[in-house]
Amino acid sequence: MSQDKQGDLSAFSMLDLFRMEADSQTQILTDGLLAMERHASNASAVEAMMRAAHSIKGAAAIVGLQVVVQLAHGMEDSFVDAQHGRLKLTPERVDVLLSGVDLIVQLSRLDDAGAEAWLAANAAQIDTVLNAIAGIADLPELPALPAAPAAAVAEALPPEVQEALSGGLAGDEALNTAPRAVAGAVAKAPAQNFDRLLSLASESRINAHQMHPFIGALQRFKRNQSSLFSAIEHLHEAISRSGDAGLMEKSLLALQKTQPLKQFMLEHIADIESYERRLLAVSQGMVDEVLALRMRPFRDGIHAFPRMVRDLARSLGKEVQLEIDGEDTLVDRDILAKIESPLNHMLRNAIDHGMETPYERIEAGKAPLGTIHMEAHHRAGMLSIEISDDGRGVDLEKIRQSVIARKMASPVMAAALSPGELLEFLFLPAFSLKETANQLSGRGVGLDIVHETIRQQNGTVRLESETGRSFRALITLPLTQSIVRALVITIQGEAYAIPIVKVESVVRVPQEAIHTLENKQFFELKGEHLGLVSAAQVLELGEANAGGTDLPVVVIGRGKQSYALVVDAIRGEQSLAVQAIDPIFGKMRDISAAALLDDGEPVLILDVPDLLLSIEKLLHEGGLRQLAQTGHAEQRRAKRVLVVDDSLTVREMERKLLLARGFEVDVAIDGIDGWNVVRSGEYDLVITDVDMPRMDGIELVSLIKKDLHLHKLPVMIVSYKDRPEDRARGLSAGADFYLTKGSFHDETLLDAVADLIGDARL
């Protein structure tokens, strides 16, 4: 590439610097040319382009790229002529200059090893572009559109210029390569480094939140301490009235010793509360800073789109400009990279499907120049992207007829579909309104990819159209995939989370508002009937009750696929640091990821599209059960089981099995803990291990069976060791059932429980 081809480090560094400068300066040239094409008197754009061309020329000379020097020099001369009014930058002349920009970009990507071969293979194209730029003033100033269609303008250009332009970024190929700088613009630090940093910062935040229950415990201790001090004061007053001097002296001494203890507690609680505030602030600051490292301005992902829109429109005989607002809006770099393709598809559709030719626009009373508007902003903690155009919109009746023709709905059902529901069909694979396919569209591929990609990012996309006037796409995405704002709910005693973007509404439904039709339950919300579905049943966690006066309900889905998910309780919103589930588990049905709540409790994040599919499957198979409503009758109480085991794994396994069968389950970590718990609550069964610290299971059984109030309580021993002496000791102590862990499976345990206490509900 360079004349002397010095392979030392300094030459390599200079070439890298040239590539960086070429990236930034060619973007200035592209933006300026697009601006000049619409506003010929834009003096500031000409100034910026002159400086950019001059900078490229100087940098190319340093690294020995003479072809780039010639290109930049010719472009600089054109800009000087434009600045002095000697040259008008018409669309056809802008085409030529943009072909020069594209060639500079291609040349800047070459390395020494392949440069000579590439230059030799493309010498004719390079000469054509150089000659076209040198003779740019000789190009005819054709009438502006719509006096002649864009296709006619292109045909009027000299053949060699047409050939040069066809080799640049135009047509369908341009759409696939135009956003070529996105990957380079979005700087890629190792993703695992960010994920690890975020995980550590999130753990710090969780640890800070765990100070709160500790402070609460200290507050309770202080209240108990105050009660004790008060009792000592009353005791001292009573002794004082008795007249016993010796006791008075001792009680006074005890009273005096309480004073420093009071002050000690007050000061230390205040210090700990202050420490908690600082810890929370620092930990949250760490999370925010790590997230900030991942954020990039929206412009980094879409800066190539205006050029792509302009080139594609001209190739189709149309005139379209792209306006962008919110370029400084910050977006997670991973999301920014993944949404480039969906946005690209949306712009393709807007130009090919929506935009009319200049003649058609004039006949419709519009300006010949069509406009696509793209806007990005933050709203309610989410990223909102809106793409709208002033084209012909979508013919809703054409969609309706296509739905009927494809037998996707009966004529009666199709006639009842709302505009929003009709537009949803555009997201289906192989659904297209074009009668013939071309390079851009007509094969039914496009919007389904948009919908699926946005869905994979936990986002939503909604379409709106005014026939003959406009089309609008509203995309909502999380600001980052690392932190998700979620609604935390309780289902069968377990915490789950639903991304806020997937929640349509949260309501409480009175029992009297629930209706039943064809064995399905529903209620009315905003004039629509919403089916009630038990979250516990969908997740296979057992049967849920509809007891109580009001049911907490989360509405998910849209249109005909909306359902009211009945849960146990709504805990509220939290920002969760997403943790991927270990790949060893594969794709878990209805679950997308995991996280830790602020108090350290683990929570599974629900996959709402999966949930909707699971609900549809239950409906199709007729397996969706009604909620166990009790009305005004007495609600059937779930039986309570206490699981006592020092193994966390065993405790959790047994607890989940019993919960899924519908039992209420409490746990204790050893015999002493179990003895304290069983005396403080009403249980229908105790399941205990044998070998445990502090008190083993045999002793626990003995205490229960000897207790006046508990002796009739059934007790099951579950042990890893099938020792005859343990079995004999357990049964002689009063155990009602002895089961070995090594031989039992899920149903064995549940069958034994059923034999002892029957079904889960009284």
C-alpha positions in Angstrom: 0.0 0.0 0.0 2.7 2.5 1.0 5.6 3.3 -1.3 8.3 2.1 1.0 6.2 -0.6 2.7 7.9 -0.2 6.0 6.6 -3.0 8.1 7.6 -1.5 11.4 5.3 -0.6 14.3 5.2 3.1 13.5 3.9 2.5 10.0 1.3 0.1 11.3 0.2 2.7 13.9 -0.1 5.4 11.2 -2.3 3.2 9.0 -4.6 2.5 12.0 -4.8 6.2 12.7 -5.7 6.8 9.0 -8.5 4.2 9.2 -9.9 5.9 12.3 -9.8 9.3 10.6 -11.3 8.0 7.4 -14.2 6.6 9.4 -15.1 9.9 11.0 -14.4 12.1 8.0 -16.3 10.0 5.5 -19.3 10.2 7.8 -19.1 14.0 7.8 -18.9 13.8 4.0 -22.0 11.6 3.8 -24.0 13.7 6.2 -23.0 16.9 4.4 -23.9 15.6 0.9 -27.3 14.4 2.1 -27.9 17.8 3.7 -26.8 19.7 0.5 -29.0 17.5 -1.6 -32.1 18.9 0.3 -30.8 22.3 1.1 -28.4 23.6 -1.6 -27.6 26.8 0.3 -26.3 25.0 3.4 -23.0 26.9 3.7 -21.9 25.2 7.0 -22.3 21.7 5.4 -20.0 22.8 2.5 -17.4 24.1 5.0 -17.4 20.9 6.9 -17.1 18.8 3.8 -14.2 20.9 2.5 -12.3 20.3 5.8 -13.1 16.6 5.8 -11.9 16.1 2.2 -8.8 18.1 3.0 -8.1 16.1 6.1 -8.5 12.8 4.3 -6.2 14.0 1.5 -3.4 14.9 4.0 -3.8 11.7 6.0 -3.8 9.5 2.8 -0.6 11.3 1.6 1.2 10.4 4.9 0.4 6.6 4.5 1.1 6.6 0.8 -2.5 6.0 -0.5 -2.3 8.0 -3.7 -5.6 6.9 -5.0 -7.4 8.3 -1.9 -5.3 11.5 -2.3 -6.7 11.9 -5.9 -10.3 11.1 -4.8 -10.2 13.6 -1.9 -8.6 16.3 -4.0 -11.2 16.0 -6.7 -14.0 16.1 -4.1 -12.4 19.1 -2.4 -12.4 21.0 -5.7 -16.1 20.2 -6.2 -16.9 21.6 -2.7 -14.9 24.8 -3.5 -16.9 25.3 -6.7 -20.1 24.7 -4.8 -19.1 27.2 -2.1 -18.6 29.9 -4.8 -21.8 29.1 -6.6 -20.1 27.6 -9.7 -21.5 24.1 -9.1 -24.9 23.0 -7.9 -25.0 19.7 -6.0 -27.9 18.1 -7.7 -28.9 14.5 -6.8 -27.1 13.0 -9.7 -23.9 14.9 -8.8 -24.3 13.8 -5.1 -24.5 10.2 -6.5 -21.1 10.7 -8.0 -19.6 12.2 -4.9 -21.1 9.5 -2.7 -19.5 6.8 -4.9 -16.2 8.6 -4.2 -16.9 8.4 -0.4 -17.7 4.7 -0.7 -14.4 4.1 -2.6 -12.5 5.9 0.1 -14.1 3.7 2.8 -13.2 0.5 0.8 -9.6 1.7 0.3 -9.2 2.5 4.0 -10.1 -1.1 4.9 -7.3 -2.6 2.8 -4.1 -3.9 4.4 -0.6 -4.1 2.8 -1.0 -7.8 2.0 -4.1 -7.5 -0.2 -3.9 -3.9 -1.3 -2.1 -4.4 -4.6 -4.3 -7.3 -5.8 -7.4 -5.3 -5.0 -6.2 -2.2 -6.7 -5.3 -4.2 -9.8 -8.7 -6.0 -9.9 -10.7 -2.8 -9.5 -8.6 -0.4 -11.5 -11.3 0.2 -14.1 -13.9 1.0 -11.4 -11.5 3.3 -9.7 -10.6 5.2 -12.9 -14.3 5.5 -13.7 -15.1 7.1 -10.3 -12.0 9.4 -10.6 -13.1 10.5 -14.1 -16.7 11.0 -12.9 -15.6 13.3 -10.1 -13.2 15.2 -12.3 -16.0 15.8 -14.9 -18.7 16.4 -12.4 -19.4 19.9 -13.7 -20.2 18.5 -17.1 -23.1 16.4 -15.8 -26.4 17.8 -17.1 -28.5 19.6 -14.6 -31.7 17.6 -15.1 -35.1 18.9 -14.0 -35.9 18.3 -10.3 -38.3 15.6 -9.5 -41.2 15.0 -10.0 -40.9 16.6 -13.5 -38.9 13.5 -14.4 -39.0 10.2 -12.4 -35.8 9.2 -10.6 -35.4 6.2 -12.8 -35.3 8.5 -15.8 -32.7 10.7 -14.1 -30.5 7.7 -13.5 -30.9 6.6 -17.2 -29.8 10.1 -18.3 -26.4 9.9 -16.6 -23.5 8.8 -18.7 -23.1 5.0 -19.0 -19.7 5.0 -17.2 -21.2 6.9 -14.3 -24.2 4.6 -14.1 -21.7 1.6 -14.0 -19.7 3.3 -11.2 -22.8 4.0 -9.1 -24.0 0.4 -9.6 -20.8 -0.8 -8.0 -21.3 1.4 -5.0 -23.9 1.2 -2.2 -27.2 1.1 -4.0 -30.2 -1.2 -4.0 -30.8 -4.3 -1.9 -27.1 -5.0 -1.5 -26.6 -1.6 0.0 -29.3 -2.4 2.6 -27.3 -5.3 3.8 -24.0 -3.4 3.9 -24.9 0.2 4.6 -24.8 0.0 8.4 -21.3 -1.4 7.9 -19.8 0.8 10.6 -22.1 -0.3 13.3 -19.9 -3.0 14.6 -17.0 -0.7 14.6 -18.8 2.2 16.2 -20.2 0.1 19.0 -17.0 -0.5 20.9 -16.7 -4.1 22.0 -15.1 -4.7 25.4 -15.3 -8.3 26.5 -18.9 -8.9 27.5 -17.9 -11.3 30.3 -16.0 -8.5 32.0 -19.1 -6.3 32.1 -21.2 -9.2 33.2 -18.8 -10.0 36.0 -18.5 -6.4 37.2 -22.3 -6.1 37.1 -22.7 -9.3 39.1 -20.3 -8.1 41.7 -21.9 -4.7 41.9 -25.4 -6.3 42.2 -24.2 -8.6 45.0 -22.9 -5.5 46.8 -26.3 -3.8 46.5 -28.0 -6.9 47.8 -25.6 -7.1 50.8 -26.4 -3.4 51.5 -30.1 -4.2 51.4 -29.6 -7.0 53.9 -28.6 -4.4 56.5 -32.3 -3.4 56.7 -33.6 -6.5 58.5 -30.6 -6.4 60.8 -31.5 -2.8 61.7 -35.1 -3.9 62.2 -33.9 -6.6 64.6 -32.0 -4.0 66.5 -35.1 -1.8 66.7 -37.1 -4.7 68.1 -34.3 -5.3 70.6 -34.4 -1.6 71.6 -38.1 -1.8 72.2 -37.7 -5.0 74.3 -34.9 -3.3 76.1 -37.1 -0.3 76.8 -39.8 -2.6 78.2 -37.2 -4.2 80.5 -35.9 -0.8 81.7 -39.5 0.3 82.3 -40.0 -2.9 84.4 -36.9 -2.1 86.4 -38.2 1.4 87.1 -41.5 0.1 88.3 -39.7 -2.5 90.4 -37.5 0.2 91.9 -40.6 2.3 92.7 -42.3 -0.7 94.4 -39.2 -1.4 96.5 -39.0 2.2 97.5 -42.5 2.0 98.8 -41.6 -1.1 100.8 -39.0 0.8 102.8 -36.4 -2.0 102.6 -33.1 0.0 102.5 -31.0 -2.9 101.2 -33.2 -3.7 98.3 -33.7 0.0 97.5 -29.9 0.4 97.2 -29.6 -2.6 94.9 -32.6 -1.6 92.7 -31.2 2.0 92.4 -27.9 0.6 91.3 -29.7 -1.6 88.6 -31.7 1.5 87.5 -28.5 3.6 87.2 -26.9 0.9 85.0 -29.7 1.1 82.5 -28.9 4.7 81.5 -25.7 4.1 79.6 -27.3 1.1 77.9 -30.1 3.3 76.6 -27.6 5.8 75.2 -25.4 3.1 73.7 -28.4 1.6 71.7 -29.5 5.0 70.4 -26.1 6.0 69.2 -25.2 2.7 67.6 -28.5 2.3 65.8 -28.1 5.9 64.4 -24.5 4.9 63.3 -25.7 1.7 61.7 -28.5 3.5 59.9 -26.0 6.1 58.6 -23.7 3.3 57.5 -26.6 1.6 55.7 -27.4 4.8 53.7 -23.8 5.2 52.7 -23.5 1.5 51.7 -26.7 1.7 49.6 -25.5 4.8 47.9 -22.1 3.4 47.1 -23.5 0.0 45.9 -26.1 1.6 43.7 -23.5 4.0 42.4 -21.4 1.0 41.4 -24.3 -0.6 39.5 -25.0 2.7 37.8 -21.4 3.2 36.8 -21.1 -0.4 35.4 -24.3 0.1 33.4 -23.0 3.5 32.1 -19.9 1.7 30.7 -22.3 -0.4 28.6 -24.3 2.5 27.2 -23.8 4.1 23.8 -25.6 7.0 22.1 -28.4 5.9 19.7 -26.6 7.5 16.8 -23.8 4.9 17.0 -26.2 2.3 15.7 -28.1 4.3 13.1 -25.7 6.8 11.6 -25.6 4.9 8.2 -29.4 4.9 7.8 -30.0 8.3 6.2 -27.6 7.4 3.3 -29.2 4.0 3.0 -32.7 5.5 2.8 -31.6 8.0 0.2 -29.9 5.5 -2.0 -32.7 2.9 -1.8 -35.4 5.5 -2.6 -33.6 6.7 -5.7 -33.1 3.2 -6.9 -36.9 2.8 -6.7 -37.7 6.0 -8.4 -38.8 7.7 -5.2 -37.6 10.7 -3.1 -37.4 10.0 0.6 -35.5 11.7 3.4 -34.9 10.3 6.9 -35.2 12.6 9.9 -33.8 11.4 13.3 -34.4 12.8 16.7 -32.9 11.6 20.0 -29.5 10.6 18.6 -28.0 11.2 22.1 -30.4 8.8 23.8 -28.3 6.2 25.6 -28.8 2.5 24.8 -27.1 -0.7 26.0 -24.4 -1.5 23.4 -25.7 -5.1 23.0 -29.3 -4.0 22.4 -28.0 -1.3 20.0 -26.2 -4.0 18.0 -29.2 -6.3 18.0 -31.9 -3.8 17.0 -30.0 -2.5 13.9 -31.4 -5.2 11.7 -35.1 -4.7 12.8 -34.8 -1.0 12.3 -33.3 -1.7 8.9 -36.2 -3.9 8.0 -38.7 -1.2 9.2 -37.1 1.4 6.9 -37.1 -1.0 4.0 -40.8 -1.6 4.4 -41.5 2.1 4.7 -39.7 2.9 1.5 -40.9 -0.1 -0.6 -44.4 -0.6 0.8 -45.4 2.8 2.1 -43.8 5.5 0.1 -45.4 6.6 -3.2 -43.5 7.9 -6.2 -43.3 11.7 -6.5 -46.2 11.7 -9.1 -48.4 9.6 -6.9 -47.7 11.9 -3.9 -48.6 15.0 -5.9 -51.8 13.4 -7.0 -52.6 12.6 -3.4 -52.1 16.3 -2.4 -48.7 15.6 -0.8 -45.2 17.1 -1.3 -43.2 15.0 -3.8 -40.5 14.4 -1.1 -41.6 11.7 1.4 -40.3 11.8 5.0 -39.6 9.0 7.4 -39.2 10.1 11.0 -37.2 8.1 13.5 -37.2 9.1 17.2 -35.6 7.5 20.3 -36.2 8.6 23.9 -36.4 7.2 27.4 -39.9 6.8 28.8 -40.8 5.3 32.2 -37.4 3.6 32.4 -37.7 2.0 29.0 -36.3 2.8 25.5 -39.0 3.9 23.1 -38.3 4.1 19.4 -40.9 5.4 17.0 -40.7 5.1 13.2 -43.3 6.9 11.2 -43.8 8.0 7.6 -46.2 10.1 5.6 -46.7 7.4 2.9 -49.8 5.5 1.8 -50.2 3.5 5.0 -51.6 0.0 5.0 -54.9 -1.1 3.4 -56.7 -2.7 6.3 -59.3 -4.2 4.0 -56.6 -5.9 2.0 -55.2 -7.5 5.1 -58.7 -8.6 6.1 -59.3 -10.2 2.7 -55.9 -11.9 2.8 -56.6 -13.3 6.2 -59.9 -14.8 4.9 -58.2 -16.1 1.7 -55.5 -17.8 3.8 -58.2 -19.4 6.0 -56.7 -17.7 9.1 -60.1 -16.6 10.2 -63.7 -17.0 9.0 -65.4 -14.1 7.2 -67.5 -13.4 10.3 -64.5 -13.4 12.6 -62.4 -11.3 10.2 -65.1 -8.7 10.0 -65.0 -8.3 13.7 -61.2 -7.7 13.9 -60.1 -4.2 15.0 -57.4 -2.2 13.1 -54.8 -3.1 15.7 -55.7 -6.8 15.5 -55.5 -6.8 11.7 -52.1 -5.1 11.8 -50.8 -7.9 14.0 -51.1 -10.3 11.1 -48.2 -8.5 9.4 -45.9 -10.0 12.0 -46.7 -13.6 10.9 -44.1 -15.5 8.8 -44.8 -15.6 5.1 -47.6 -13.0 5.3 -47.2 -10.3 2.6 -49.6 -8.0 0.9 -47.4 -7.7 -2.2 -48.6 -9.7 -5.2 -45.2 -10.1 -6.7 -41.8 -10.4 -5.0 -38.7 -8.3 -5.7 -35.3 -8.0 -4.2 -36.7 -6.0 -1.3 -40.0 -7.6 -0.3 -43.0 -9.7 -1.2 -41.7 -13.0 0.2 -43.4 -12.5 3.6 -40.0 -12.1 5.3 -39.3 -8.9 7.2 -41.8 -7.9 9.9 -41.8 -11.4 11.4 -38.1 -11.0 11.9 -38.6 -7.6 13.4 -41.2 -9.0 15.8 -39.1 -12.0 16.8 -35.9 -10.0 17.4 -37.7 -7.4 19.5 -39.4 -10.1 21.5 -36.0 -11.8 22.2 -34.9 -8.5 23.7 -37.9 -8.5 26.0 -39.4 -5.7 24.0 -42.7 -5.1 22.2 -43.7 -3.6 18.8 -47.0 -2.1 17.9 -48.2 -0.9 14.5 -50.6 1.9 13.6 -51.8 3.0 10.2 -54.0 5.7 8.6 -54.8 4.5 5.1 -53.5 6.9 2.5 -51.8 9.1 5.1 -49.3 7.5 7.4 -47.8 4.4 9.0 -46.2 4.2 12.5 -44.3 1.5 14.4 -43.8 1.9 18.2 -41.0 -0.2 19.7 -40.5 -0.4 23.4 -37.3 -2.1 24.8 -35.4 -2.3 28.1 -32.6 0.3 28.3 -30.4 -2.7 29.1 -30.6 -6.4 29.2 -28.4 -6.5 32.3 -30.9 -4.8 34.5 -34.6 -5.4 34.1 -37.4 -3.5 35.7 -39.8 -6.2 36.8 -43.1 -6.7 38.7 -42.4 -9.2 41.6 -45.3 -11.5 42.4 -45.9 -14.5 44.6 -47.2 -17.8 43.3 -47.7 -20.7 45.7 -45.4 -19.0 48.2 -42.6 -18.5 45.7 -41.3 -15.3 44.3 -41.5 -14.7 40.5 -40.9 -11.7 38.3 -42.4 -10.4 35.1 -40.6 -7.8 33.0 -42.6 -4.5 33.3 -42.6 -4.1 29.5 -44.7 -7.3 29.3 -47.3 -6.2 31.9 -50.4 -4.6 30.4 -52.1 -3.9 33.7 -52.4 -5.0 37.3 -55.8 -5.1 38.9 -57.7 -6.6 41.8 -60.8 -8.5 40.7 -63.8 -8.8 43.2 -65.3 -12.3 43.4 -68.6 -11.0 42.3 -67.1 -9.7 39.0 -66.0 -13.3 38.0 -68.3 -15.0 35.4 -68.3 -18.5 34.0 -69.1 -19.3 30.4 -68.5 -22.7 28.8 -66.5 -23.8 31.8 -64.2 -20.8 31.4 -63.9 -17.9 33.9 -63.5 -14.3 32.9 -64.1 -10.7 34.0 -64.7 -7.5 32.2 -61.9 -4.9 31.9 -62.3 -1.7 29.8 -65.1 -3.2 27.9 -63.3 -6.4 27.0 -63.7 -9.9 28.4 -60.4 -11.3 29.9 -60.0 -15.0 30.7 -58.8 -15.8 34.2 -55.9 -18.2 34.3 -54.2 -19.6 37.4 -50.5 -18.9 37.3 -50.0 -21.9 39.6 -51.6 -24.2 37.1 -49.7 -22.9 34.1 -46.4 -23.3 36.0 -47.5 -26.7 37.3 -47.1 -25.6 40.9 -50.4 -27.1 42.1 -54.0 -25.9 42.4 -54.6 -22.2 43.4 -57.6 -20.9 45.3 -59.7 -17.9 44.4 -60.5 -17.4 48.1 -60.7 -13.9 49.6 -62.7 -10.9 48.5 -60.4 -9.7 45.7 -58.0 -11.6 43.4 -54.6 -10.1 42.5 -54.4 -10.3 38.7 -51.6 -9.5 36.2 -52.8 -8.9 32.6 -50.4 -10.1 30.0 -50.6 -10.4 26.2 -52.5 -8.2 23.7 -55.7 -8.3 21.8 -57.3 -11.7 21.5 -54.3 -13.2 23.2 -54.7 -11.3 26.5 -55.1 -13.2 29.7 -55.5 -12.3 33.4 -52.9 -14.3 35.3 -54.2 -14.9 38.9 -51.4 -14.8 41.5 -51.2 -15.0 45.3 -49.9 -11.5 45.8 -48.3 -8.5 44.1 -45.1 -7.5 45.9 -44.2 -4.5 43.8 -41.6 -3.3 41.3 -37.8 -3.9 41.6 -34.8 -3.4 39.3 -33.2 -6.9 39.0 -29.7 -7.7 37.8 -30.4 -10.5 35.3 -28.5 -13.8 35.8 -28.5 -16.3 33.0 -29.6 -19.8 33.9 -26.8 -22.4 33.6 -26.9 -23.9 30.1 -26.9 -27.4 31.6 -30.7 -26.9 32.2 -31.4 -26.0 28.6 -34.3 -23.7 27.8 -36.7 -23.9 30.8 -40.3 -23.7 29.8 -41.9 -20.4 30.8 -38.7 -19.2 32.4 -36.2 -16.7 30.8 -33.6 -16.0 33.5 -33.0 -15.6 37.2 -32.1 -12.8 39.6 -31.8 -12.0 43.3 -34.3 -9.7 45.0 -33.0 -6.8 47.2 -33.2 -9.0 50.3 -31.2 -11.8 48.6 -34.2 -14.1 47.8 -33.8 -15.9 44.5 -36.4 -15.2 41.9 -37.2 -16.7 38.5 -38.0 -14.2 35.6 -41.0 -15.4 33.6 -40.8 -15.7 29.8 -44.2 -14.1 28.9 -44.3 -15.3 25.3 -43.7 -18.8 26.5 -46.4 -18.4 29.2 -48.9 -17.3 26.5 -48.1 -20.4 24.4 -48.5 -22.6 27.5 -51.9 -21.0 28.2 -53.0 -21.5 24.6 -51.9 -25.2 24.8 -53.9 -25.7 27.9 -57.0 -24.1 26.3 -56.6 -26.2 23.1 -56.3 -29.4 25.1 -59.2 -28.4 27.4 -56.9 -28.7 30.4 -57.4 -25.3 31.8 -59.1 -25.7 35.2 -61.3 -23.2 36.9 -60.1 -21.4 40.0 -61.3 -23.1 43.2 -63.8 -20.5 44.1 -65.4 -20.7 47.5 -67.9 -17.8 47.2 -69.5 -17.2 50.6 -68.9 -20.7 51.8 -66.0 -21.5 54.1 -62.8 -21.9 52.2 -61.0 -25.3 52.4 -57.8 -24.9 54.3 -54.6 -26.3 52.9 -53.0 -28.8 55.2 -49.7 -27.7 56.7 -46.5 -29.8 56.7 -43.3 -29.2 58.6 -40.1 -30.5 57.0 -37.1 -30.8 59.4 -33.8 -31.6 57.8 -30.3 -30.1 58.1 -29.6 -30.5 54.3 -30.7 -27.5 52.3 -31.0 -29.6 49.1 -33.3 -32.2 50.8 -35.4 -29.5 52.5 -36.0 -27.7 49.2 -36.7 -30.8 47.2 -39.3 -32.1 49.7 -40.8 -28.6 50.1 -41.3 -28.1 46.3 -42.8 -31.6 45.9 -45.3 -30.9 48.7 -46.1 -27.3 47.4 -46.8 -28.6 44.0 -49.3 -31.1 45.5 -51.1 -28.1 47.2 -49.8 -28.4 50.8 -48.6 -25.5 52.9 -45.0 -26.2 53.9 -42.7 -24.8 56.5 -39.1 -25.9 57.1 -36.7 -26.2 60.1 -33.0 -26.7 59.9 -32.5 -29.2 62.8 -34.3 -31.0 65.7 -34.2 -28.0 68.1 -35.5 -25.6 65.4 -38.2 -28.2 64.5 -39.3 -28.6 68.1 -39.6 -24.8 68.5 -41.5 -24.4 65.2 -43.9 -27.3 65.7 -45.1 -25.9 69.1 -45.8 -22.5 67.6 -48.0 -23.6 64.8 -50.8 -26.0 63.9 -49.4 -28.7 61.6 -51.0 -31.8 60.0 -47.7 -33.7 59.5 -44.1 -33.5 60.4 -41.4 -35.0 58.1 -38.0 -35.3 59.8 -34.5 -36.6 59.1 -32.6 -38.8 61.7 -29.1 -37.5 61.8 -29.1 -33.8 62.6 -27.0 -31.5 64.9 -28.2 -30.3 68.3 -31.2 -32.8 68.4 -31.7 -35.8 66.1 -35.0 -36.9 64.6 -35.6 -39.7 67.0 -35.5 -37.3 69.9 -37.8 -34.9 68.1 -40.3 -37.7 67.5 -40.2 -38.7 71.2 -40.8 -35.1 72.3 -43.8 -34.7 69.9 -45.4 -38.0 71.0 -45.0 -37.2 74.7 -46.4 -33.7 74.4 -50.0 -33.3 75.7 -51.1 -31.2 72.7 -49.0 -32.8 69.9 -49.1 -36.5 70.6 -51.7 -37.2 67.9 -49.6 -35.3 65.2 -48.5 -37.8 62.5 -44.7 -37.9 62.1 -42.8 -39.4 59.1 -39.0 -40.2 59.3 -37.1 -39.9 56.0 -33.4 -41.0 56.4 -30.6 -41.7 54.0 -29.5 -44.6 56.2 -31.6 -47.8 56.1 -30.3 -49.0 59.5 -32.6 -51.5 61.3 -31.7 -50.0 64.6 -32.7 -46.5 63.5 -36.0 -47.8 62.0 -36.7 -49.7 65.3 -35.8 -46.6 67.4 -38.0 -44.4 65.2 -41.0 -46.6 65.3 -40.7 -47.3 69.0 -40.4 -43.6 69.6 -43.8 -43.2 67.9 -43.0 -42.4 64.2 -46.0 -43.2 62.0 -43.9 -43.9 58.8 -40.2 -44.7 58.1 -38.9 -44.0 54.6 -35.3 -44.2 53.3 -34.1 -41.4 51.1 -31.9 -43.7 49.0 -34.9 -45.7 47.7 -37.8 -43.2 47.4 -38.7 -41.2 44.4 -41.2 -38.2 44.2 -44.4 -40.2 44.1 -43.2 -42.5 46.9 -43.0 -39.6 49.3 -46.2 -38.1 48.1 -48.0 -41.4 48.3 -46.8 -41.9 51.9 -48.0 -38.4 52.8 -51.4 -39.2 51.3 -51.6 -42.4 53.3 -50.9 -40.5 56.5 -53.1 -37.4 56.1 -55.0 -37.7 52.8 -55.4 -34.9 50.3 -53.8 -31.5 50.5 -57.0 -29.7 51.6 -59.4 -30.3 54.4 
